[in-house]
Amino acid sequence: MFIFNTATTANGFLADPHDSLEWLFQVKGEAPDMEPFTRTVSVFVMGSSTYEWLLNTENMLKHPEKWTGFFGERPSYVFTSRDLPAPPGADVRFLNSSVPEALPTITETAGHGTVWVMGGGDLVGQFLDAGALDRIIMTLAPAFLDSGKPLLPRTVYPNRLTLKGARTVDQFVEITYDVVGSSPGA
């Protein structure tokens, strides 16, 4: 199953125009526990901006234990057209291809586990376009940005989404939708 699980502003931005999540770190209170979800993940997928943000924010090239602490030994695919560094010992696999071309490899690597499509929004949109996005879990934070990186820069009508659940956790609202018409990750 291919799942997009992310935090977003209440008006649908993942990050500010400079790829910063500082707005998210300003939210007081407890965020939803990600541990039950991350235990199901076999493979992580992200774009180069998300990857570089992780590396830089946590200084993971100098502290690869931080990478291992979050990702464990599970593989991460990074879609990029550039040569990027990887934390020592991390199973990071760089892809310079389209999502449809990469799907067989990612699906085989994941086996029966979950593929966490971490972002950014355009990459998630490419998985949606390829019919390979099964679920969207978005955690709305009490913040609004006047511009930034959109949650999902695609038009998705209600006939493509089925509400599976919603819950509040302190200042956050977590909403889960299944995507209708997706099957490669099922």
PyMOL commands that place a pseudoatom at each C-alpha (Angstrom):
pseudoatom trace, name=CA, resn=MET, resi=1, chain=A, elem=C, hetatm=0, pos=[0.000, 0.000, 0.000]
pseudoatom trace, name=CA, resn=PHE, resi=2, chain=A, elem=C, hetatm=0, pos=[1.286, 3.455, -0.944]
pseudoatom trace, name=CA, resn=ILE, resi=3, chain=A, elem=C, hetatm=0, pos=[0.444, 6.070, 1.702]
pseudoatom trace, name=CA, resn=PHE, resi=4, chain=A, elem=C, hetatm=0, pos=[1.061, 9.804, 1.837]
pseudoatom trace, name=CA, resn=ASN, resi=5, chain=A, elem=C, hetatm=0, pos=[1.229, 10.738, 5.526]
pseudoatom trace, name=CA, resn=THR, resi=6, chain=A, elem=C, hetatm=0, pos=[2.091, 14.330, 6.300]
pseudoatom trace, name=CA, resn=ALA, resi=7, chain=A, elem=C, hetatm=0, pos=[1.453, 17.405, 8.386]
pseudoatom trace, name=CA, resn=THR, resi=8, chain=A, elem=C, hetatm=0, pos=[-0.045, 20.397, 6.635]
pseudoatom trace, name=CA, resn=THR, resi=9, chain=A, elem=C, hetatm=0, pos=[-1.192, 23.890, 7.451]
pseudoatom trace, name=CA, resn=ALA, resi=10, chain=A, elem=C, hetatm=0, pos=[-4.937, 24.337, 7.767]
pseudoatom trace, name=CA, resn=ASN, resi=11, chain=A, elem=C, hetatm=0, pos=[-4.927, 25.930, 4.307]
pseudoatom trace, name=CA, resn=GLY, resi=12, chain=A, elem=C, hetatm=0, pos=[-2.943, 23.163, 2.630]
pseudoatom trace, name=CA, resn=PHE, resi=13, chain=A, elem=C, hetatm=0, pos=[0.761, 24.000, 2.612]
pseudoatom trace, name=CA, resn=LEU, resi=14, chain=A, elem=C, hetatm=0, pos=[3.479, 21.478, 3.462]
pseudoatom trace, name=CA, resn=ALA, resi=15, chain=A, elem=C, hetatm=0, pos=[6.252, 24.013, 3.795]
pseudoatom trace, name=CA, resn=ASP, resi=16, chain=A, elem=C, hetatm=0, pos=[6.848, 27.709, 3.404]
pseudoatom trace, name=CA, resn=PRO, resi=17, chain=A, elem=C, hetatm=0, pos=[8.334, 29.096, 0.157]
pseudoatom trace, name=CA, resn=HIS, resi=18, chain=A, elem=C, hetatm=0, pos=[11.847, 28.286, 1.470]
pseudoatom trace, name=CA, resn=ASP, resi=19, chain=A, elem=C, hetatm=0, pos=[11.030, 24.609, 2.199]
pseudoatom trace, name=CA, resn=SER, resi=20, chain=A, elem=C, hetatm=0, pos=[10.945, 25.320, 5.931]
pseudoatom trace, name=CA, resn=LEU, resi=21, chain=A, elem=C, hetatm=0, pos=[8.678, 23.566, 8.419]
pseudoatom trace, name=CA, resn=GLU, resi=22, chain=A, elem=C, hetatm=0, pos=[9.330, 26.116, 11.142]
pseudoatom trace, name=CA, resn=TRP, resi=23, chain=A, elem=C, hetatm=0, pos=[5.591, 26.834, 11.264]
pseudoatom trace, name=CA, resn=LEU, resi=24, chain=A, elem=C, hetatm=0, pos=[5.010, 23.231, 12.381]
pseudoatom trace, name=CA, resn=PHE, resi=25, chain=A, elem=C, hetatm=0, pos=[7.562, 23.373, 15.179]
pseudoatom trace, name=CA, resn=GLN, resi=26, chain=A, elem=C, hetatm=0, pos=[5.770, 26.383, 16.650]
pseudoatom trace, name=CA, resn=VAL, resi=27, chain=A, elem=C, hetatm=0, pos=[2.615, 24.354, 17.381]
pseudoatom trace, name=CA, resn=LYS, resi=28, chain=A, elem=C, hetatm=0, pos=[2.264, 23.768, 21.099]
pseudoatom trace, name=CA, resn=GLY, resi=29, chain=A, elem=C, hetatm=0, pos=[0.944, 20.469, 22.342]
pseudoatom trace, name=CA, resn=GLU, resi=30, chain=A, elem=C, hetatm=0, pos=[1.178, 16.830, 21.411]
pseudoatom trace, name=CA, resn=ALA, resi=31, chain=A, elem=C, hetatm=0, pos=[1.176, 15.682, 17.783]
pseudoatom trace, name=CA, resn=PRO, resi=32, chain=A, elem=C, hetatm=0, pos=[-0.362, 12.369, 16.683]
pseudoatom trace, name=CA, resn=ASP, resi=33, chain=A, elem=C, hetatm=0, pos=[1.828, 9.358, 17.517]
pseudoatom trace, name=CA, resn=MET, resi=34, chain=A, elem=C, hetatm=0, pos=[3.518, 8.234, 14.294]
pseudoatom trace, name=CA, resn=GLU, resi=35, chain=A, elem=C, hetatm=0, pos=[5.021, 5.057, 15.780]
pseudoatom trace, name=CA, resn=PRO, resi=36, chain=A, elem=C, hetatm=0, pos=[2.121, 2.694, 14.930]
pseudoatom trace, name=CA, resn=PHE, resi=37, chain=A, elem=C, hetatm=0, pos=[2.212, 3.895, 11.321]
pseudoatom trace, name=CA, resn=THR, resi=38, chain=A, elem=C, hetatm=0, pos=[5.999, 3.828, 10.933]
pseudoatom trace, name=CA, resn=ARG, resi=39, chain=A, elem=C, hetatm=0, pos=[6.108, 0.211, 12.173]
pseudoatom trace, name=CA, resn=THR, resi=40, chain=A, elem=C, hetatm=0, pos=[4.132, -0.797, 9.043]
pseudoatom trace, name=CA, resn=VAL, resi=41, chain=A, elem=C, hetatm=0, pos=[6.531, 0.966, 6.651]
pseudoatom trace, name=CA, resn=SER, resi=42, chain=A, elem=C, hetatm=0, pos=[8.883, -1.167, 4.542]
pseudoatom trace, name=CA, resn=VAL, resi=43, chain=A, elem=C, hetatm=0, pos=[10.091, 1.553, 2.163]
pseudoatom trace, name=CA, resn=PHE, resi=44, chain=A, elem=C, hetatm=0, pos=[10.315, 5.347, 2.269]
pseudoatom trace, name=CA, resn=VAL, resi=45, chain=A, elem=C, hetatm=0, pos=[9.989, 7.477, -0.871]
pseudoatom trace, name=CA, resn=MET, resi=46, chain=A, elem=C, hetatm=0, pos=[10.709, 11.187, -1.122]
pseudoatom trace, name=CA, resn=GLY, resi=47, chain=A, elem=C, hetatm=0, pos=[11.799, 13.940, -3.451]
pseudoatom trace, name=CA, resn=SER, resi=48, chain=A, elem=C, hetatm=0, pos=[15.144, 15.665, -3.254]
pseudoatom trace, name=CA, resn=SER, resi=49, chain=A, elem=C, hetatm=0, pos=[13.842, 18.758, -1.383]
pseudoatom trace, name=CA, resn=THR, resi=50, chain=A, elem=C, hetatm=0, pos=[12.368, 16.603, 1.376]
pseudoatom trace, name=CA, resn=TYR, resi=51, chain=A, elem=C, hetatm=0, pos=[15.547, 14.527, 1.519]
pseudoatom trace, name=CA, resn=GLU, resi=52, chain=A, elem=C, hetatm=0, pos=[17.831, 17.564, 1.689]
pseudoatom trace, name=CA, resn=TRP, resi=53, chain=A, elem=C, hetatm=0, pos=[15.629, 19.164, 4.350]
pseudoatom trace, name=CA, resn=LEU, resi=54, chain=A, elem=C, hetatm=0, pos=[15.968, 16.017, 6.494]
pseudoatom trace, name=CA, resn=LEU, resi=55, chain=A, elem=C, hetatm=0, pos=[19.735, 15.889, 5.986]
pseudoatom trace, name=CA, resn=ASN, resi=56, chain=A, elem=C, hetatm=0, pos=[20.258, 19.553, 6.766]
pseudoatom trace, name=CA, resn=THR, resi=57, chain=A, elem=C, hetatm=0, pos=[17.774, 20.027, 9.601]
pseudoatom trace, name=CA, resn=GLU, resi=58, chain=A, elem=C, hetatm=0, pos=[19.125, 17.089, 11.583]
pseudoatom trace, name=CA, resn=ASN, resi=59, chain=A, elem=C, hetatm=0, pos=[22.738, 17.308, 10.301]
pseudoatom trace, name=CA, resn=MET, resi=60, chain=A, elem=C, hetatm=0, pos=[22.438, 13.649, 9.315]
pseudoatom trace, name=CA, resn=LEU, resi=61, chain=A, elem=C, hetatm=0, pos=[25.598, 13.510, 7.220]
pseudoatom trace, name=CA, resn=LYS, resi=62, chain=A, elem=C, hetatm=0, pos=[27.659, 14.176, 10.365]
pseudoatom trace, name=CA, resn=HIS, resi=63, chain=A, elem=C, hetatm=0, pos=[25.251, 12.255, 12.610]
pseudoatom trace, name=CA, resn=PRO, resi=64, chain=A, elem=C, hetatm=0, pos=[24.098, 9.224, 10.602]
pseudoatom trace, name=CA, resn=GLU, resi=65, chain=A, elem=C, hetatm=0, pos=[22.717, 7.670, 13.786]
pseudoatom trace, name=CA, resn=LYS, resi=66, chain=A, elem=C, hetatm=0, pos=[19.855, 10.168, 13.471]
pseudoatom trace, name=CA, resn=TRP, resi=67, chain=A, elem=C, hetatm=0, pos=[18.986, 8.668, 10.076]
pseudoatom trace, name=CA, resn=THR, resi=68, chain=A, elem=C, hetatm=0, pos=[19.105, 5.166, 11.502]
pseudoatom trace, name=CA, resn=GLY, resi=69, chain=A, elem=C, hetatm=0, pos=[17.075, 6.267, 14.517]
pseudoatom trace, name=CA, resn=PHE, resi=70, chain=A, elem=C, hetatm=0, pos=[14.191, 7.269, 12.275]
pseudoatom trace, name=CA, resn=PHE, resi=71, chain=A, elem=C, hetatm=0, pos=[14.480, 5.070, 9.180]
pseudoatom trace, name=CA, resn=GLY, resi=72, chain=A, elem=C, hetatm=0, pos=[16.211, 2.051, 10.695]
pseudoatom trace, name=CA, resn=GLU, resi=73, chain=A, elem=C, hetatm=0, pos=[17.697, -0.215, 8.065]
pseudoatom trace, name=CA, resn=ARG, resi=74, chain=A, elem=C, hetatm=0, pos=[14.720, 0.175, 5.729]
pseudoatom trace, name=CA, resn=PRO, resi=75, chain=A, elem=C, hetatm=0, pos=[15.465, 1.444, 2.219]
pseudoatom trace, name=CA, resn=SER, resi=76, chain=A, elem=C, hetatm=0, pos=[14.657, 4.987, 1.155]
pseudoatom trace, name=CA, resn=TYR, resi=77, chain=A, elem=C, hetatm=0, pos=[14.186, 5.958, -2.468]
pseudoatom trace, name=CA, resn=VAL, resi=78, chain=A, elem=C, hetatm=0, pos=[14.959, 9.561, -3.375]
pseudoatom trace, name=CA, resn=PHE, resi=79, chain=A, elem=C, hetatm=0, pos=[13.760, 10.923, -6.718]
pseudoatom trace, name=CA, resn=THR, resi=80, chain=A, elem=C, hetatm=0, pos=[16.408, 13.316, -8.003]
pseudoatom trace, name=CA, resn=SER, resi=81, chain=A, elem=C, hetatm=0, pos=[18.296, 14.314, -11.118]
pseudoatom trace, name=CA, resn=ARG, resi=82, chain=A, elem=C, hetatm=0, pos=[21.297, 15.456, -9.058]
pseudoatom trace, name=CA, resn=ASP, resi=83, chain=A, elem=C, hetatm=0, pos=[24.127, 13.673, -7.274]
pseudoatom trace, name=CA, resn=LEU, resi=84, chain=A, elem=C, hetatm=0, pos=[23.345, 13.863, -3.571]
pseudoatom trace, name=CA, resn=PRO, resi=85, chain=A, elem=C, hetatm=0, pos=[25.249, 12.542, -0.553]
pseudoatom trace, name=CA, resn=ALA, resi=86, chain=A, elem=C, hetatm=0, pos=[23.898, 9.805, 1.693]
pseudoatom trace, name=CA, resn=PRO, resi=87, chain=A, elem=C, hetatm=0, pos=[24.480, 9.385, 5.426]
pseudoatom trace, name=CA, resn=PRO, resi=88, chain=A, elem=C, hetatm=0, pos=[27.137, 6.726, 6.046]
pseudoatom trace, name=CA, resn=GLY, resi=89, chain=A, elem=C, hetatm=0, pos=[25.510, 3.305, 6.418]
pseudoatom trace, name=CA, resn=ALA, resi=90, chain=A, elem=C, hetatm=0, pos=[22.058, 4.486, 5.293]
pseudoatom trace, name=CA, resn=ASP, resi=91, chain=A, elem=C, hetatm=0, pos=[20.184, 2.489, 2.660]
pseudoatom trace, name=CA, resn=VAL, resi=92, chain=A, elem=C, hetatm=0, pos=[19.419, 5.431, 0.370]
pseudoatom trace, name=CA, resn=ARG, resi=93, chain=A, elem=C, hetatm=0, pos=[18.710, 4.656, -3.273]
pseudoatom trace, name=CA, resn=PHE, resi=94, chain=A, elem=C, hetatm=0, pos=[18.609, 7.496, -5.757]
pseudoatom trace, name=CA, resn=LEU, resi=95, chain=A, elem=C, hetatm=0, pos=[16.195, 7.361, -8.690]
pseudoatom trace, name=CA, resn=ASN, resi=96, chain=A, elem=C, hetatm=0, pos=[16.514, 9.504, -11.792]
pseudoatom trace, name=CA, resn=SER, resi=97, chain=A, elem=C, hetatm=0, pos=[13.364, 8.214, -13.459]
pseudoatom trace, name=CA, resn=SER, resi=98, chain=A, elem=C, hetatm=0, pos=[9.647, 8.785, -13.641]
pseudoatom trace, name=CA, resn=VAL, resi=99, chain=A, elem=C, hetatm=0, pos=[7.314, 7.393, -10.998]
pseudoatom trace, name=CA, resn=PRO, resi=100, chain=A, elem=C, hetatm=0, pos=[5.740, 4.876, -13.430]
pseudoatom trace, name=CA, resn=GLU, resi=101, chain=A, elem=C, hetatm=0, pos=[9.218, 3.592, -14.362]
pseudoatom trace, name=CA, resn=ALA, resi=102, chain=A, elem=C, hetatm=0, pos=[10.204, 3.250, -10.694]
pseudoatom trace, name=CA, resn=LEU, resi=103, chain=A, elem=C, hetatm=0, pos=[6.994, 1.605, -9.445]
pseudoatom trace, name=CA, resn=PRO, resi=104, chain=A, elem=C, hetatm=0, pos=[7.984, -2.030, -10.134]
pseudoatom trace, name=CA, resn=THR, resi=105, chain=A, elem=C, hetatm=0, pos=[11.258, -1.615, -8.226]
pseudoatom trace, name=CA, resn=ILE, resi=106, chain=A, elem=C, hetatm=0, pos=[9.642, 0.170, -5.273]
pseudoatom trace, name=CA, resn=THR, resi=107, chain=A, elem=C, hetatm=0, pos=[6.770, -2.334, -5.111]
pseudoatom trace, name=CA, resn=GLU, resi=108, chain=A, elem=C, hetatm=0, pos=[9.152, -5.299, -5.198]
pseudoatom trace, name=CA, resn=THR, resi=109, chain=A, elem=C, hetatm=0, pos=[11.334, -3.786, -2.476]
pseudoatom trace, name=CA, resn=ALA, resi=110, chain=A, elem=C, hetatm=0, pos=[8.308, -3.115, -0.236]
pseudoatom trace, name=CA, resn=GLY, resi=111, chain=A, elem=C, hetatm=0, pos=[6.946, -6.652, -0.485]
pseudoatom trace, name=CA, resn=HIS, resi=112, chain=A, elem=C, hetatm=0, pos=[3.761, -6.716, 1.587]
pseudoatom trace, name=CA, resn=GLY, resi=113, chain=A, elem=C, hetatm=0, pos=[4.718, -3.651, 3.627]
pseudoatom trace, name=CA, resn=THR, resi=114, chain=A, elem=C, hetatm=0, pos=[3.682, -0.044, 3.348]
pseudoatom trace, name=CA, resn=VAL, resi=115, chain=A, elem=C, hetatm=0, pos=[5.421, 2.485, 1.126]
pseudoatom trace, name=CA, resn=TRP, resi=116, chain=A, elem=C, hetatm=0, pos=[5.464, 5.875, 2.829]
pseudoatom trace, name=CA, resn=VAL, resi=117, chain=A, elem=C, hetatm=0, pos=[5.446, 8.534, 0.120]
pseudoatom trace, name=CA, resn=MET, resi=118, chain=A, elem=C, hetatm=0, pos=[6.808, 11.336, 2.290]
pseudoatom trace, name=CA, resn=GLY, resi=119, chain=A, elem=C, hetatm=0, pos=[6.699, 14.181, -0.217]
pseudoatom trace, name=CA, resn=GLY, resi=120, chain=A, elem=C, hetatm=0, pos=[6.916, 16.705, -1.568]
pseudoatom trace, name=CA, resn=GLY, resi=121, chain=A, elem=C, hetatm=0, pos=[3.478, 17.394, -2.894]
pseudoatom trace, name=CA, resn=ASP, resi=122, chain=A, elem=C, hetatm=0, pos=[4.386, 17.230, -6.578]
pseudoatom trace, name=CA, resn=LEU, resi=123, chain=A, elem=C, hetatm=0, pos=[6.001, 13.808, -6.140]
pseudoatom trace, name=CA, resn=VAL, resi=124, chain=A, elem=C, hetatm=0, pos=[2.883, 12.614, -4.327]
pseudoatom trace, name=CA, resn=GLY, resi=125, chain=A, elem=C, hetatm=0, pos=[0.871, 13.977, -7.253]
pseudoatom trace, name=CA, resn=GLN, resi=126, chain=A, elem=C, hetatm=0, pos=[2.960, 11.898, -9.632]
pseudoatom trace, name=CA, resn=PHE, resi=127, chain=A, elem=C, hetatm=0, pos=[2.113, 8.760, -7.613]
pseudoatom trace, name=CA, resn=LEU, resi=128, chain=A, elem=C, hetatm=0, pos=[-1.554, 9.773, -7.764]
pseudoatom trace, name=CA, resn=ASP, resi=129, chain=A, elem=C, hetatm=0, pos=[-1.306, 10.327, -11.536]
pseudoatom trace, name=CA, resn=ALA, resi=130, chain=A, elem=C, hetatm=0, pos=[0.221, 6.845, -11.901]
pseudoatom trace, name=CA, resn=GLY, resi=131, chain=A, elem=C, hetatm=0, pos=[-2.649, 5.257, -9.941]
pseudoatom trace, name=CA, resn=ALA, resi=132, chain=A, elem=C, hetatm=0, pos=[-0.256, 4.329, -7.145]
pseudoatom trace, name=CA, resn=LEU, resi=133, chain=A, elem=C, hetatm=0, pos=[-1.508, 6.299, -4.172]
pseudoatom trace, name=CA, resn=ASP, resi=134, chain=A, elem=C, hetatm=0, pos=[-3.817, 4.264, -1.935]
pseudoatom trace, name=CA, resn=ARG, resi=135, chain=A, elem=C, hetatm=0, pos=[-4.277, 6.497, 1.094]
pseudoatom trace, name=CA, resn=ILE, resi=136, chain=A, elem=C, hetatm=0, pos=[-3.747, 10.069, 2.237]
pseudoatom trace, name=CA, resn=ILE, resi=137, chain=A, elem=C, hetatm=0, pos=[-3.278, 10.805, 5.929]
pseudoatom trace, name=CA, resn=MET, resi=138, chain=A, elem=C, hetatm=0, pos=[-3.021, 14.501, 6.579]
pseudoatom trace, name=CA, resn=THR, resi=139, chain=A, elem=C, hetatm=0, pos=[-2.548, 16.058, 9.961]
pseudoatom trace, name=CA, resn=LEU, resi=140, chain=A, elem=C, hetatm=0, pos=[-3.871, 19.603, 9.943]
pseudoatom trace, name=CA, resn=ALA, resi=141, chain=A, elem=C, hetatm=0, pos=[-1.930, 21.969, 12.152]
pseudoatom trace, name=CA, resn=PRO, resi=142, chain=A, elem=C, hetatm=0, pos=[-3.310, 25.243, 13.517]
pseudoatom trace, name=CA, resn=ALA, resi=143, chain=A, elem=C, hetatm=0, pos=[-1.343, 27.414, 11.109]
pseudoatom trace, name=CA, resn=PHE, resi=144, chain=A, elem=C, hetatm=0, pos=[-2.013, 29.293, 7.884]
pseudoatom trace, name=CA, resn=LEU, resi=145, chain=A, elem=C, hetatm=0, pos=[0.632, 30.395, 5.386]
pseudoatom trace, name=CA, resn=ASP, resi=146, chain=A, elem=C, hetatm=0, pos=[0.044, 32.953, 2.651]
pseudoatom trace, name=CA, resn=SER, resi=147, chain=A, elem=C, hetatm=0, pos=[2.213, 30.934, 0.255]
pseudoatom trace, name=CA, resn=GLY, resi=148, chain=A, elem=C, hetatm=0, pos=[4.437, 27.900, 0.152]
pseudoatom trace, name=CA, resn=LYS, resi=149, chain=A, elem=C, hetatm=0, pos=[4.640, 24.331, -1.085]
pseudoatom trace, name=CA, resn=PRO, resi=150, chain=A, elem=C, hetatm=0, pos=[1.122, 22.957, -1.646]
pseudoatom trace, name=CA, resn=LEU, resi=151, chain=A, elem=C, hetatm=0, pos=[-0.041, 19.735, -0.035]
pseudoatom trace, name=CA, resn=LEU, resi=152, chain=A, elem=C, hetatm=0, pos=[-1.048, 18.139, -3.338]
pseudoatom trace, name=CA, resn=PRO, resi=153, chain=A, elem=C, hetatm=0, pos=[-0.818, 20.285, -6.465]
pseudoatom trace, name=CA, resn=ARG, resi=154, chain=A, elem=C, hetatm=0, pos=[-3.491, 18.321, -8.327]
pseudoatom trace, name=CA, resn=THR, resi=155, chain=A, elem=C, hetatm=0, pos=[-7.234, 18.554, -8.760]
pseudoatom trace, name=CA, resn=VAL, resi=156, chain=A, elem=C, hetatm=0, pos=[-8.795, 15.640, -6.909]
pseudoatom trace, name=CA, resn=TYR, resi=157, chain=A, elem=C, hetatm=0, pos=[-12.583, 15.534, -6.874]
pseudoatom trace, name=CA, resn=PRO, resi=158, chain=A, elem=C, hetatm=0, pos=[-14.642, 13.984, -4.066]
pseudoatom trace, name=CA, resn=ASN, resi=159, chain=A, elem=C, hetatm=0, pos=[-15.421, 10.882, -6.160]
pseudoatom trace, name=CA, resn=ARG, resi=160, chain=A, elem=C, hetatm=0, pos=[-11.718, 9.931, -5.815]
pseudoatom trace, name=CA, resn=LEU, resi=161, chain=A, elem=C, hetatm=0, pos=[-11.660, 10.073, -2.000]
pseudoatom trace, name=CA, resn=THR, resi=162, chain=A, elem=C, hetatm=0, pos=[-13.399, 8.023, 0.668]
pseudoatom trace, name=CA, resn=LEU, resi=163, chain=A, elem=C, hetatm=0, pos=[-13.194, 9.261, 4.251]
pseudoatom trace, name=CA, resn=LYS, resi=164, chain=A, elem=C, hetatm=0, pos=[-11.788, 6.502, 6.472]
pseudoatom trace, name=CA, resn=GLY, resi=165, chain=A, elem=C, hetatm=0, pos=[-11.461, 8.429, 9.692]
pseudoatom trace, name=CA, resn=ALA, resi=166, chain=A, elem=C, hetatm=0, pos=[-10.794, 11.666, 11.529]
pseudoatom trace, name=CA, resn=ARG, resi=167, chain=A, elem=C, hetatm=0, pos=[-9.554, 12.366, 15.032]
pseudoatom trace, name=CA, resn=THR, resi=168, chain=A, elem=C, hetatm=0, pos=[-8.233, 15.219, 17.085]
pseudoatom trace, name=CA, resn=VAL, resi=169, chain=A, elem=C, hetatm=0, pos=[-4.966, 15.097, 18.960]
pseudoatom trace, name=CA, resn=ASP, resi=170, chain=A, elem=C, hetatm=0, pos=[-4.400, 18.186, 21.064]
pseudoatom trace, name=CA, resn=GLN, resi=171, chain=A, elem=C, hetatm=0, pos=[-4.087, 21.057, 18.540]
pseudoatom trace, name=CA, resn=PHE, resi=172, chain=A, elem=C, hetatm=0, pos=[-4.080, 18.766, 15.468]
pseudoatom trace, name=CA, resn=VAL, resi=173, chain=A, elem=C, hetatm=0, pos=[-6.762, 17.094, 13.358]
pseudoatom trace, name=CA, resn=GLU, resi=174, chain=A, elem=C, hetatm=0, pos=[-5.759, 13.897, 11.564]
pseudoatom trace, name=CA, resn=ILE, resi=175, chain=A, elem=C, hetatm=0, pos=[-7.877, 13.028, 8.518]
pseudoatom trace, name=CA, resn=THR, resi=176, chain=A, elem=C, hetatm=0, pos=[-7.543, 9.784, 6.557]
pseudoatom trace, name=CA, resn=TYR, resi=177, chain=A, elem=C, hetatm=0, pos=[-8.862, 9.267, 3.027]
pseudoatom trace, name=CA, resn=ASP, resi=178, chain=A, elem=C, hetatm=0, pos=[-8.596, 6.203, 0.819]
pseudoatom trace, name=CA, resn=VAL, resi=179, chain=A, elem=C, hetatm=0, pos=[-7.943, 7.066, -2.811]
pseudoatom trace, name=CA, resn=VAL, resi=180, chain=A, elem=C, hetatm=0, pos=[-10.487, 5.506, -5.162]
pseudoatom trace, name=CA, resn=GLY, resi=181, chain=A, elem=C, hetatm=0, pos=[-9.136, 3.977, -8.344]
pseudoatom trace, name=CA, resn=SER, resi=182, chain=A, elem=C, hetatm=0, pos=[-5.592, 3.217, -7.179]
pseudoatom trace, name=CA, resn=SER, resi=183, chain=A, elem=C, hetatm=0, pos=[-4.292, -0.299, -7.304]
pseudoatom trace, name=CA, resn=PRO, resi=184, chain=A, elem=C, hetatm=0, pos=[-0.540, -0.759, -7.995]
pseudoatom trace, name=CA, resn=GLY, resi=185, chain=A, elem=C, hetatm=0, pos=[0.268, -0.518, -4.299]
pseudoatom trace, name=CA, resn=ALA, resi=186, chain=A, elem=C, hetatm=0, pos=[-2.638, -2.617, -3.039]
for i in range(1, 186): cmd.bond("trace and resi %d" % i, "trace and resi %d" % (i + 1))
show_as sticks, trace
zoom trace
